[in-house]
């Protein structure tokens, strides 16, 4: 399968971002199709649009996988607006025995309303002949203005599925209505892609890119949201994200007790934990994970399962090995365990795109900077992350860092004119403290005196809060 990379992203009226655009580091290279590491870090103050961008990537993955956006559709739209807009540009590189078979540029646009998702797909496959110009064109456009219309261009619809009254076109109309009702993408729905596969000619440059992007979204595009770490913070479980040659996804292992999994999944869980442990012991010396098997038992469906528990192996002074449940480890080790398999995949595989919200949560800052430096210098995949830890600003290239601004209609920016001898971290802190000469400031200044005054005022009010004795007893035990 080809190597797919996100090159550019633009969001409008999405959550707390009125407008924002990000060009990825690979988009600044001489060859945007080069299959080398591509690292993008997003920095800024709280509530300035970092997590919003990761959420936009999560919605993108949901749409490209043909899954339901659900009630989140209305939550995506900024307050007071009728619709939100997402536009993502991809590069597609197909290699055949090491040589380039073809390159493509692919643009997916989605307009999210409270009840509909309007979409368009544009693509161009540049000619191998330099003199022959290639122009990007609209392949499919699906709107919900007319009930009987399926998609445009009409010529493409007629050539693939026949006249307006044919049985296949009527089936497409039903599929479109079903996708609208379930808040799913029509162009990337499994139903439409199957009909498209059956109707299109082999090696159709207008149709093939849709299957390439859909396959990328299902097998090589991963988004890890910060709210997924709630299980770790509560010491309830570790969601282990993984990707192998044959499978990808997430499984959850309880931290404080054993769990039973289907026996046919035991091998892949063992492989994932073993892979994580081999790298984890190099990142954090002395930390070795093991999957303890505690026997078999029947599951609710009547099938045989294997009871397992995730633990850490410790070497005692007498040379014996001691196992300790992972519940006694730090939150940072649990967080690294949760994401490490995908980081390994992104390091080794140029087809992987991995987005992580608040990557620095619980991770030692020097270790974080070194991990990012390793991925940028010798990795192959695409990594997108948000962070509050500023140390990576000293280890990554300036093109790999994007800052949020105080300007809601121009939310993302880069610091320009960064020389090789400049320290990007110092430049950023200087702009935060002293202000920026640009219209879009990087920090909305707070007044220390006003904060202290507000705390004093509220403190006096708190002293006047009285709770009845019986109510106080209920609160203390509740």
Residue, then its C-alpha position, 0 to 999 in steps of 0.5 A: x500500500x502507498x505511503x500517505x501523509x497529511x500535508x496541510x490542515x485547515x479548520x473553521x468554526x470548529x469548537x473554539x477555533x474560528x479559523x486556523x491553518x497548519x502546514x506540516x513540516x513535510x510540506x516545507x520540504x523540497x520533495x513533499x513525498x519523501x518518506x522520512x520522519x515528520x514531527x509536528x508539535x503544537x504549543x500554547x496556553x490553556x484553552x487556545x486550540x491545541x486539543x481542538x486540533x487533535x479533536x479535528x483529527x479524531x473527527x477526520x479519522x471517524x469520517x474516513x473510516x465511515x463510522x458514526x460521528x454521532x451526537x458529537x457532530x453538533x458539538x463540533x460547531x462553534x457556538x453561534x455558527x451554523x456549520x464547521x469546516x474541515x479541509x485536509x490535504x494528503x500526499x500519496x506515494x506509491x513505491x514499486x520495488x523501491x522506485x516511485x510508481x506514482x505520486x498523488x495530491x489528495x484534498x478532502x473537505x467536509x462541512x459539518x452541519x447539525x444534521x448533514x455532512x457535505x463532502x468533496x474530494x479533489x485529487x491529482x496524479x502528476x504526469x511522469x512527463x515534466x512538460x505535461x501540466x497536471x491540474x487538481x480536479x474535483x472527483x466527487x462532491x456530495x451535498x444535501x441541497x437536493x434530495x434526489x441528487x447523489x453526487x457530482x459530477x453528474x458525468x461521473x455518476x452516469x458513467x459508473x452507475x447509469x441513468x438517474x432512474x437505474x436500480x444502482x442509483x436508487x440504491x445510492x440514494x438510500x445509502x446516502x439517506x442512511x449515512x445522513x441519518x447516522x451522521x456518517x460520511x457518504x463518500x467513505x461509507x463501506x456501502x458506497x466504497x463497495x458499490x464503487x469497487x464493483x462499478x469502477x475500472x481497474x487502475x481508475x485514477x479518479x476512484x483508486x485514491x478513495x480506497x487508498x485514503x480509506x485503508x490508511x485511515x483504518x490501518x495506519x492513522x491513530x489518534x490518542x486523546x488525552x481524555x483516554x488517559x482517565x483510566x490511568x489517572x484513576x488507577x483503573x486500567x491501561x489502554x494499550x494502543x498497538x499496531x502490527x502487520x496484521x492488526x491494529x487498535x487498542x486493548x485495555x488491561x486492568x491495573x489492580x486485578x487480573x482479567x480474562x481475554x479470549x484465548x485466540x487473542x493471547x498471542x497478539x497481546x503477548x507480542x505487544x507487551x513483549x515489544x513494549x518491554x524490550x524498548x521500555x527497559x532502554x528508556x527507563x533502565x530496570x523497568x521490564x514488563x511481563x504478562x503473567x498467565x494465571x490459568x484458563x476459565x470459561x467466559x460469558x459466551x462459553x468460550x475458553x479464556x485465559x486469565x492474565x495480569x500485567x506486571x513488572x519484573x524486579x531482580x532481587x539482591x539474591x538473584x531471584x525475579x520478583x513480580x510486582x503489579x503495575x498498580x504500584x508504578x508511576x503514572x508516567x510509566x503507565x502512560x509510556x506503556x500505553x502509547x509506546x507500541x504506536x511510537x515504535x510503529x511510527x518510528x519504523x513505518x513511514x505509513x503511520x500517522x500518530x497524533x497524541x494529545x498532551x504527550x508530555x503528561x507524566x513523562x520526564x521532560x529530558x526523556x520526552x525531548x530525547x524521544x522526539x529527537x530520536x524520532x525526528x533524526x532517524x524515524x520514518x513515520x508522521x507524529x503529531x503531538x501537543x505539549x506544555x513542556x518546552x524542552x522539545x523546543x530545544x531538540x526539534x527543528x523550528x519547522x516542527x513547532x507550531x504555536x497557538x495565538x490569541x487571534x481566534x481567526x488566525x489560531x496557528x502560527x510559527x516563529x519565523x527567522x529562527x537561525x541555527x544558533x537561536x534557541x527556539x525556547x528562549x525566543x518563545x518565552x521572550x515573545x510570551x513575556x515581552x509581547x510580539x510585534x506581530x498582530x497575532x500574539x502568542x499569549x493572552x497576558x494575565x495580571x498577577x495582582x488581579x489573580x491574587x486579589x480575586x483569590x483574597x476576595x473569594x477566600x473571605x467569601x469561603x469563610x462565610x460559607x456555613x454548613x449544617x452539622x448533619x449536612x457536613x457529616x454527609x459531605x465528609x462521607x460522600 
